[in-house]
């Protein structure tokens, strides 16, 4: 009788834990959607902002840049703070900050105040992005980490896909202010759900709260800001200012590394990069994000000039990629749980390299099909890689390092996106200019030529990432063999 009661209590406890994990994962999914939507929804409002504030494009583009720069410069520090003070309180603070800043954006009377509010919103997004991945390991079992990462990847893709279309509807029905105010009720819902569902105590929080690396944080923020600005200012004209900023970023890297070896509690443990698997995963994340940015920067020109599609059809065809990524991410999570993260990482990069190679052929004679099929293969590979890579990294680090490692993962992705926007855009511009007089819009042949060279470069980068993945798999195999040998001794 007592045994039967214990079994019932055990099943009830297991069911309760499973339900708690589901609610916690739901709150993390909403938080991911919130930060992703904040990134994608603002771009569609730039023309309205130019008209309402009577500003130039160079001025209103800072509505987007301020948000991205805040995330890029602060995301690692956000992860470190969470490791020190507890992830729950920091994540709730990030959601609250994002939501409040969204309201300020929607009510901003001037463009300057709007840009400042977007920077604050980016700080909230940095906290959210750094901590959602770190929280997964605390809310689901190791066997289901892949599925959880796939769900977060799908929510991120949904936010990216939904942003432009939702933003357009809100601007048409109300005004530009609605694209920021819409985040307020969603943020309140996310905060309430996270408050109730996330674990009340973080057992991994460190006791020593007075050892935050302020100098390292400032140096890293300035270094990342200089690099990001070097690749975003000038709109394709890489001049003396851009070169100076890159030099400053290089000096910043040296100074940051020096400071990290001197302080007792560094922001980033440089010794962690001796772990080849972690370093390879971060490098692969940066390279793959660079490759994927080509699909966002180059594809619109190819579809409109190379294939002669109108604006509505270009938008419809471009939505194929995010839609495929959304659906693939859910399946990728299950495949990762079943076959292992490292195998799926290799499979994803193979698919990515195949897709970019097909895109490099730029088969204009096949029309839309010649783009949709390769981009589908590319996005399936991207979703599979992103899910498996995140799962491999987050299950392979200690509980006290999950925040900062999650921040590094997001940082590598953001730096890849910034690098890709500049590098791939420049390659396309140079390649498409061959044989083009520079007067009037690009011809079909020029656009196709630019597409070919850009995705030839992307294919080479994808193959570099594939080589890193194979080396990482070999390192993991050796590690497992050593563990087996030590257990048998």
C-alpha positions in Angstrom: 0.0 0.0 0.0 2.8 2.4 1.0 4.7 1.5 -2.2 1.6 2.2 -4.3 1.2 5.6 -2.7 4.9 6.4 -3.2 4.5 5.5 -6.9 1.5 7.7 -7.2 3.3 10.6 -5.5 6.3 10.0 -7.8 4.1 10.1 -10.9 2.3 13.2 -9.7 5.6 15.0 -8.9 7.0 14.0 -12.4 3.8 15.3 -14.1 4.0 18.6 -12.1 7.6 19.1 -13.1 6.8 18.4 -16.7 4.0 20.9 -16.6 6.2 23.5 -14.9 8.9 23.0 -17.6 6.3 23.5 -20.3 5.1 26.8 -18.9 8.7 27.9 -18.3 9.5 27.1 -21.9 6.4 28.9 -23.1 7.6 32.1 -21.3 11.1 31.7 -22.8 9.5 31.3 -26.3 7.5 34.5 -25.8 10.6 36.3 -24.7 12.4 35.2 -27.8 9.6 36.3 -30.0 9.6 39.7 -28.2 13.3 40.4 -28.9 13.1 39.1 -32.5 10.0 41.2 -33.3 11.8 44.2 -31.9 14.6 43.7 -34.4 12.5 43.1 -37.5 9.4 45.4 -37.1 11.3 48.7 -36.9 12.8 48.6 -40.4 9.5 48.8 -42.2 8.8 52.1 -40.4 11.8 54.0 -41.6 10.0 55.7 -44.6 7.3 56.9 -42.2 9.8 58.2 -39.7 11.6 60.2 -42.5 8.3 61.8 -43.4 7.0 62.5 -39.9 10.3 63.9 -38.5 11.5 65.5 -41.8 14.8 63.6 -41.4 17.2 62.0 -43.8 17.7 58.3 -44.2 21.1 58.5 -42.6 19.4 59.9 -39.5 16.4 57.5 -39.2 18.6 54.4 -39.8 19.9 55.0 -36.3 16.5 53.8 -35.1 17.6 50.3 -36.3 21.4 50.7 -35.6 20.9 51.9 -32.0 19.0 48.8 -31.2 21.5 46.4 -32.8 24.5 48.2 -31.4 23.1 48.0 -27.8 22.5 44.3 -28.2 25.9 43.6 -29.7 27.9 45.6 -27.2 26.1 44.5 -24.0 25.0 40.9 -24.6 28.1 39.3 -23.1 28.0 41.5 -20.1 24.4 40.7 -19.6 25.2 37.0 -19.5 28.0 37.6 -17.0 25.7 39.6 -14.7 23.1 36.8 -14.8 25.7 34.2 -13.8 26.6 36.4 -10.8 23.2 37.7 -9.6 20.7 35.1 -10.9 19.1 34.6 -14.2 15.5 34.9 -13.2 15.7 38.4 -11.8 17.9 39.6 -14.7 15.5 38.1 -17.3 12.5 39.6 -15.7 14.4 42.9 -15.5 15.2 42.6 -19.2 11.6 42.0 -20.2 10.4 44.9 -18.0 13.1 47.2 -19.5 12.2 46.2 -23.1 8.5 46.7 -22.5 8.9 50.1 -20.8 11.3 51.3 -23.6 8.8 50.1 -26.2 6.3 52.4 -24.7 8.8 55.3 -24.6 9.5 54.6 -28.3 5.9 54.8 -29.2 5.4 58.1 -27.3 8.8 59.8 -28.4 8.2 63.4 -29.5 11.5 63.7 -31.3 13.7 61.5 -33.4 16.6 61.9 -30.9 14.5 60.6 -28.0 13.2 57.8 -30.2 16.8 56.7 -31.0 17.7 56.9 -27.2 14.7 54.8 -26.3 15.6 52.2 -28.9 19.1 51.9 -27.4 17.4 51.2 -24.0 15.1 48.7 -25.7 18.2 47.1 -27.1 19.6 46.7 -23.6 16.5 44.9 -22.6 16.7 42.7 -25.6 20.4 41.9 -24.8 19.3 40.6 -21.4 16.5 38.6 -23.0 18.6 37.1 -25.7 21.5 36.2 -23.4 19.3 34.5 -20.8 16.7 32.5 -22.8 19.3 30.0 -24.0 20.9 29.8 -20.6 17.6 29.0 -19.0 16.8 26.1 -21.3 19.3 23.8 -19.5 17.5 24.6 -16.2 14.0 24.0 -17.4 14.2 20.9 -19.6 16.1 17.6 -19.4 19.3 17.1 -21.3 17.5 14.6 -23.6 15.0 17.3 -24.7 17.4 20.2 -25.0 17.4 20.0 -28.8 13.7 20.2 -29.0 13.7 23.2 -26.7 16.4 24.9 -28.8 14.4 24.2 -31.9 11.3 25.8 -30.4 13.2 29.0 -29.5 14.7 29.0 -33.0 11.2 28.7 -34.5 10.0 31.6 -32.4 12.9 33.7 -33.5 12.1 33.0 -37.1 8.4 33.7 -36.5 9.3 37.1 -35.1 11.6 37.9 -38.1 8.9 36.8 -40.5 6.0 38.5 -38.7 7.8 41.9 -38.1 7.6 43.5 -41.6 4.1 42.3 -42.4 2.7 43.2 -39.0 4.5 46.5 -39.0 3.1 47.4 -42.4 -0.4 46.7 -41.3 0.0 48.7 -38.1 1.4 51.7 -39.9 -1.4 51.6 -42.5 -4.1 51.3 -39.9 -2.7 53.6 -37.2 0.7 55.2 -37.4 4.4 54.5 -37.0 4.0 54.7 -33.2 1.9 51.5 -33.3 4.9 49.3 -34.3 6.5 50.1 -30.9 3.4 50.2 -28.8 2.3 46.7 -29.9 5.2 45.3 -27.9 3.8 46.7 -24.6 0.9 44.2 -24.2 3.0 41.4 -25.5 5.8 42.3 -23.0 3.3 42.5 -20.1 2.0 39.0 -21.0 5.6 37.7 -21.3 6.6 39.2 -17.9 3.5 37.8 -16.1 4.1 34.3 -17.5 7.8 34.4 -16.8 7.2 35.6 -13.2 4.9 32.7 -12.6 6.7 29.9 -14.5 10.4 30.5 -14.1 12.2 28.9 -11.1 12.1 31.3 -8.1 15.7 30.5 -7.1 18.8 30.2 -9.1 21.1 27.8 -7.4 24.0 28.7 -9.7 24.1 32.4 -8.7 27.5 33.3 -7.3 27.7 34.7 -3.7 30.5 37.2 -4.5 28.6 40.1 -6.1 31.2 42.7 -5.9 33.6 41.4 -8.5 32.0 42.4 -11.7 34.7 43.2 -14.3 33.8 46.9 -15.0 37.0 47.7 -17.0 36.7 44.6 -19.1 33.0 45.3 -19.8 33.7 48.9 -20.9 36.6 47.8 -23.1 34.6 45.0 -24.7 31.6 47.4 -25.3 33.8 50.0 -26.9 35.6 47.4 -29.0 32.4 45.8 -30.3 30.8 49.2 -30.9 33.8 50.3 -33.0 33.7 47.1 -35.0 30.0 47.4 -35.6 30.1 51.0 -36.6 33.1 50.4 -38.9 30.9 47.9 -40.9 27.6 49.9 -40.8 28.6 53.5 -41.3 29.0 54.9 -44.8 26.4 52.7 -46.5 28.9 50.7 -48.5 31.5 53.5 -48.8 34.4 52.1 -46.8 36.5 55.2 -46.1 39.0 56.6 -43.6 36.5 56.7 -40.8 35.7 53.0 -41.2 39.4 52.0 -41.3 40.0 54.1 -38.2 37.2 52.4 -36.3 38.6 49.0 -37.3 42.0 50.0 -36.0 40.4 51.1 -32.7 38.6 47.8 -32.5 41.8 45.9 -33.0 43.5 47.9 -30.3 40.5 47.2 -28.1 40.8 43.5 -28.6 44.5 43.6 -27.4 43.7 45.7 -24.4 40.7 43.6 -23.4 42.7 40.4 -23.6 45.4 42.0 -21.4 42.8 43.2 -18.8 41.2 39.7 -18.7 44.6 38.2 -17.7 45.0 40.7 -14.8 41.7 40.8 -13.0 40.6 38.1 -10.5 37.1 37.7 -11.9 37.3 38.4 -15.6 34.3 39.0 -17.8 35.3 36.2 -20.1 37.6 33.3 -19.0 40.1 33.4 -21.9 41.1 29.8 -20.9 37.7 28.7 -22.1 38.7 29.3 -25.7 41.3 26.6 -25.3 38.3 24.3 -25.5 38.3 23.7 -29.2 34.7 22.6 -29.4 33.5 25.9 -27.8 35.8 28.0 -30.0 34.8 26.1 -33.1 31.1 26.5 -32.3 31.4 30.2 -31.8 33.4 30.5 -35.1 30.9 28.4 -37.0 28.0 30.6 -35.6 29.8 33.7 -36.9 30.5 32.3 -40.3 27.0 30.8 -40.8 25.4 34.1 -39.8 27.6 35.9 -42.3 26.5 33.5 -45.0 22.8 33.8 -44.1 22.9 37.6 -44.2 23.7 37.3 -48.0 20.1 36.0 -48.5 18.7 39.1 -46.9 21.0 41.7 -48.5 21.5 40.3 -52.0 18.3 38.3 -52.8 16.0 41.3 -53.1 18.2 42.8 -55.9 18.4 39.5 -57.7 14.6 38.9 -57.5 13.7 42.4 -58.6 16.4 43.0 -61.2 17.5 39.5 -62.2 14.1 37.9 -62.4 12.1 41.1 -63.0 9.6 40.6 -60.1 7.4 43.4 -58.8 7.7 44.6 -55.2 4.7 42.5 -54.0 6.1 39.3 -55.5 9.6 40.0 -54.2 8.2 40.2 -50.7 6.2 37.0 -51.1 9.2 35.0 -52.4 11.5 36.4 -49.7 9.1 35.1 -47.0 9.9 31.6 -48.2 13.2 31.6 -46.3 11.9 32.6 -42.8 8.9 30.3 -43.2 11.1 27.3 -44.0 13.4 28.2 -41.1 10.4 28.3 -38.7 9.1 24.9 -39.7 12.5 23.3 -39.9 13.6 24.5 -36.5 10.9 22.4 -34.8 11.9 19.3 -36.7 15.6 20.0 -36.2 15.1 20.0 -32.4 13.7 16.5 -32.5 16.4 15.2 -34.9 19.1 16.7 -32.6 17.6 14.9 -29.6 17.5 11.6 -31.5 20.7 11.5 -33.5 23.0 13.8 -31.5 23.9 17.4 -31.8 27.3 16.9 -33.6 25.9 14.7 -36.3 23.1 17.1 -37.0 25.5 20.0 -37.0 27.5 18.3 -39.9 24.2 17.5 -41.7 23.0 21.0 -41.4 26.2 22.5 -42.8 26.2 20.1 -45.7 22.7 21.2 -46.5 23.7 24.9 -46.1 26.7 24.5 -48.5 24.6 22.7 -51.0 22.0 25.4 -50.9 24.4 28.2 -51.3 26.1 26.4 -54.2 22.8 26.1 -56.0 22.1 29.8 -55.4 25.5 30.6 -56.8 24.4 29.1 -60.2 21.8 31.9 -60.4 19.6 30.0 -62.8 17.4 32.9 -64.1 15.9 30.7 -66.8 14.2 28.6 -64.1 12.5 31.8 -62.7 11.2 31.7 -59.2 11.7 28.0 -58.8 15.4 28.5 -59.4 15.5 30.6 -56.2 12.9 28.9 -54.0 14.4 25.4 -54.2 18.0 26.5 -53.3 16.8 28.9 -50.5 14.7 26.0 -49.0 17.8 23.8 -48.9 19.8 26.6 -47.4 17.3 27.5 -44.7 16.7 23.8 -43.7 20.5 23.5 -43.2 20.6 26.8 -41.3 17.8 25.7 -38.9 19.4 22.3 -38.4 22.9 23.9 -37.7 21.6 26.6 -35.4 19.5 24.2 -33.3 22.2 21.5 -32.9 25.0 24.0 -32.4 23.2 25.8 -29.6 22.3 22.5 -28.0 25.9 21.2 -28.2 27.3 24.3 -26.6 24.8 24.8 -23.8 24.8 21.2 -22.7 28.6 21.2 -22.6 29.3 24.1 -20.2 29.0 24.3 -16.5 25.9 25.8 -14.8 27.9 28.9 -13.6 29.0 29.8 -17.1 25.8 29.4 -19.1 24.9 33.0 -19.0 28.2 34.3 -20.4 28.5 31.4 -23.0 24.9 32.1 -24.1 25.9 35.8 -24.5 29.0 34.7 -26.6 26.8 32.6 -28.8 24.4 35.5 -29.5 27.4 37.8 -29.9 29.0 35.6 -32.5 25.7 35.5 -34.4 25.2 39.3 -34.2 28.8 40.0 -35.4 28.2 37.6 -38.2 25.0 39.4 -39.3 26.8 42.8 -39.2 29.9 41.4 -41.0 27.6 39.7 -43.6 25.6 42.9 -44.3 28.9 44.7 -45.1 31.0 42.0 -46.7 28.3 40.3 -48.8 26.8 43.7 -49.8 30.2 44.9 -50.9 30.9 41.7 -52.9 27.6 41.9 -54.7 28.2 45.6 -55.5 31.6 45.0 -57.0 30.6 41.9 -58.9 27.4 43.4 -60.3 29.2 46.5 -61.4 31.3 44.6 -63.9 29.9 45.3 -67.3 27.4 47.8 -65.9 27.8 51.4 -66.9 26.5 52.6 -63.5 23.7 54.6 -65.0 20.1 53.5 -64.1 19.0 50.3 -62.4 21.0 47.0 -62.6 20.4 44.9 -65.6 19.3 41.3 -65.3 22.8 40.0 -66.3 24.5 42.3 -63.8 22.3 41.2 -61.0 22.8 37.5 -61.9 26.5 38.1 -62.0 26.5 39.7 -58.5 24.4 36.8 -57.2 26.8 34.2 -58.6 30.0 35.7 -57.1 28.3 36.5 -53.7 27.1 33.0 -53.2 30.3 31.4 -54.5 31.9 33.3 -51.6 29.1 32.1 -49.3 29.7 28.5 -50.4 33.4 28.7 -49.5 32.5 30.1 -46.1 30.0 27.3 -45.5 32.6 24.7 -46.4 35.0 26.4 -43.9 32.3 26.0 -41.2 31.8 22.3 -42.3 35.5 21.6 -41.8 35.3 23.1 -38.3 32.3 20.9 -37.6 34.1 17.8 -38.7 37.1 18.7 -36.5 34.8 19.3 -33.6 33.1 15.9 -34.1 36.6 14.3 -34.0 37.4 16.1 -30.8 34.2 15.0 -29.2 34.9 11.4 -30.3 38.3 11.5 -28.7 36.9 13.0 -25.5 34.3 10.2 -25.2 37.0 7.6 -25.8 39.1 9.1 -23.0 36.1 9.0 -20.7 35.4 5.4 -21.5 39.1 4.4 -21.0 39.2 6.2 -17.6 36.0 4.5 -16.5 37.4 1.0 -17.4 40.6 1.6 -15.4 
